[in-house]
Amino acid sequence: MAVKRISSPREPQAIGSLLSELMARHGYARLQSRQALERAWREAAGPLVAQYSRVGKISRGTLEVVVANSTLIQELGFQKESLLATLAELLPDEQIKNLRFRAGRVE
């Protein structure tokens, strides 16, 4: 008769690795990253522009920014280099290399 071994309980894990796993499972890191991106945009753009724009997604180093109207898109085009420099300083890990503005609904 073969004896079946009972598996031992999981080895203890460091609290840091457990928290990282929990955050990854529930999307908390993504939420924190999104909030950091929104804060950085508000700081870079200033309160007036931030009121009429919102950040979208980052894809291949390009941050999409949704803007309330085409006049503001044109103005932001003139400020693009300055905005990129400020965002690079505030969010170095995101490696934002370009901004793409599009008209859309800003809530």
Secondary structure, 3 states (H helix, E strand, C coil): CCCCCCCCCCCCCCHHHHHHHHHHHHCHHHHHHHHHHHHHHHHHHCHHHHHCEEEEEEECCEEEEEECCHHHHHHHHHCHHHHHHHHHHHCHHHCCCEEEEEECCCC
